[in-house]
Amino acid sequence: MATKSGDRVKVHYTARLEDGTVFDTSEGREPMEITLGEGQIISGLENGIVGMQPGEEKKITVPPEQGYGDKREDMFLKVREDDFPEEINPTVGQALQVTLSDGRSMKVVVDQVSQGKVTIDANHPLAGQTLVFDVRLLEFFR
């Protein structure tokens, strides 16, 4: 029997960028457990798990549009350097956590610093990336 939408699955996975850099893995910890069709993970990975059988291993390549999307220009924001707290000296590549007006926090990365202006990138860190997952289906439940 193969998995289908609505099944609860347990999988081990290793997630890589196209250049082979590992950015996440479940190996050495509890397997990931999700219900297919509920949108709990990116669609490209979820769609790749559908149809697998227990014990099967599979390489799933996920293009940006089925992962974290393309980088969006409207997610690059310009901020005055003076608006940063005194203890923060923004530098290119620096990861920062900002608090939004509704109280939620968001991770951003400094993309550019020039003439008193700082451009921050609020895109998801994996936006624009093709992702490669090595997945092993352990079990599933209907």
C-alpha positions as CSV (number, residue, x, y, z in Angstrom):
1,M,0.0,0.0,0.0
2,A,1.2,3.5,-0.8
3,T,0.5,6.8,1.0
4,K,-2.2,9.1,0.0
5,S,-3.7,12.5,1.1
6,G,-5.1,12.2,4.6
7,D,-2.5,9.6,5.8
8,R,-0.4,10.3,8.9
9,V,3.2,9.5,7.9
10,K,6.5,9.2,9.8
11,V,9.6,10.0,7.7
12,H,13.3,10.5,8.2
13,Y,14.8,13.1,5.9
14,T,17.9,15.1,5.1
15,A,17.4,18.4,3.4
16,R,20.1,19.9,1.2
17,L,20.6,22.9,-1.1
18,E,21.5,22.1,-4.7
19,D,25.3,22.5,-3.9
20,G,24.9,19.7,-1.3
21,T,24.9,21.9,1.8
22,V,22.7,20.2,4.5
23,F,20.4,22.7,6.1
24,D,18.2,20.3,8.1
25,T,17.9,16.6,9.0
26,S,15.8,14.4,11.3
27,E,18.5,11.8,11.6
28,G,19.6,11.4,15.2
29,R,16.2,12.6,16.5
30,E,12.5,11.7,16.2
31,P,11.2,11.3,12.7
32,M,9.0,14.0,11.3
33,E,5.3,13.1,11.6
34,I,2.7,14.9,9.5
35,T,-0.7,14.3,7.9
36,L,-0.5,14.5,4.1
37,G,-2.8,17.1,2.5
38,E,-2.9,19.4,5.5
39,G,-0.2,21.8,4.3
40,Q,2.0,21.2,7.3
41,I,5.2,21.2,5.1
42,I,6.1,22.7,1.8
43,S,4.0,21.4,-1.1
44,G,6.8,20.0,-3.1
45,L,8.0,17.7,-0.3
46,E,4.5,16.7,0.6
47,N,3.6,15.8,-3.0
48,G,6.8,13.8,-3.2
49,I,5.9,11.7,-0.2
50,V,2.4,10.8,-1.6
51,G,2.7,7.4,-3.2
52,M,5.6,6.1,-1.2
53,Q,5.5,2.8,0.6
54,P,6.9,1.9,4.0
55,G,10.7,1.3,3.8
56,E,11.0,3.2,0.5
57,E,13.7,5.8,0.1
58,K,13.4,8.6,-2.4
59,K,15.2,11.8,-3.5
60,I,12.7,14.6,-3.9
61,T,13.8,17.8,-5.7
62,V,11.7,20.8,-4.8
63,P,11.8,24.0,-7.1
64,P,11.3,27.4,-5.4
65,E,7.6,27.7,-6.4
66,Q,6.8,24.4,-4.5
67,G,9.1,25.3,-1.6
68,Y,9.5,28.8,-0.1
69,G,8.8,30.7,-3.2
70,D,11.0,33.0,-5.3
71,K,12.7,36.0,-3.6
72,R,10.3,38.9,-3.7
73,E,11.6,42.4,-4.3
74,D,8.9,43.8,-2.1
75,M,10.5,41.9,0.9
76,F,13.7,44.1,0.6
77,L,13.1,47.0,2.9
78,K,15.2,50.2,3.3
79,V,15.7,51.5,6.8
80,R,17.7,54.5,8.1
81,E,20.8,53.3,9.9
82,D,19.8,55.8,12.7
83,D,16.7,53.7,13.3
84,F,18.7,50.7,14.6
85,P,19.4,50.5,18.4
86,E,22.7,52.0,19.4
87,E,24.3,48.6,20.2
88,I,23.6,47.2,16.7
89,N,26.1,48.1,13.9
90,P,24.4,46.6,10.8
91,T,26.8,44.7,8.5
92,V,26.1,42.8,5.3
93,G,25.0,39.2,6.0
94,Q,24.1,39.9,9.6
95,A,20.9,38.1,10.8
96,L,18.6,40.2,12.9
97,Q,15.3,39.6,14.6
98,V,12.8,42.5,14.3
99,T,9.5,43.0,16.1
100,L,6.6,43.9,14.0
101,S,3.9,46.4,15.0
102,D,1.5,43.5,15.8
103,G,4.1,42.0,18.3
104,R,5.2,39.2,16.0
105,S,8.9,38.7,15.4
106,M,10.6,38.1,12.1
107,K,14.1,37.2,11.0
108,V,15.7,39.4,8.5
109,V,19.2,39.6,6.9
110,V,21.2,42.8,6.2
111,D,21.6,42.9,2.4
112,Q,23.3,46.2,1.9
113,V,24.6,49.2,3.9
114,S,25.2,52.4,2.1
115,Q,25.2,56.2,2.9
116,G,23.2,55.9,6.1
117,K,20.6,53.5,4.6
118,V,20.4,49.8,5.4
119,T,18.6,47.3,3.1
120,I,17.2,44.3,4.9
121,D,15.9,41.2,3.3
122,A,12.8,39.8,4.9
123,N,12.4,36.9,2.5
124,H,12.4,33.4,4.0
125,P,16.1,32.3,4.1
126,L,15.4,29.5,1.6
127,A,13.3,31.6,-0.8
128,G,14.6,31.2,-4.4
129,Q,16.4,28.0,-3.6
130,T,15.9,24.6,-5.2
131,L,15.8,22.1,-2.3
132,V,16.8,18.4,-2.4
133,F,15.3,16.0,0.2
134,D,16.5,12.4,0.8
135,V,13.4,10.9,2.4
136,R,12.8,7.4,4.0
137,L,9.2,6.5,4.8
138,L,9.1,4.6,8.1
139,E,5.3,4.1,8.4
140,F,1.9,5.6,7.8
141,F,-1.5,5.3,9.3
142,R,-5.0,5.8,7.6
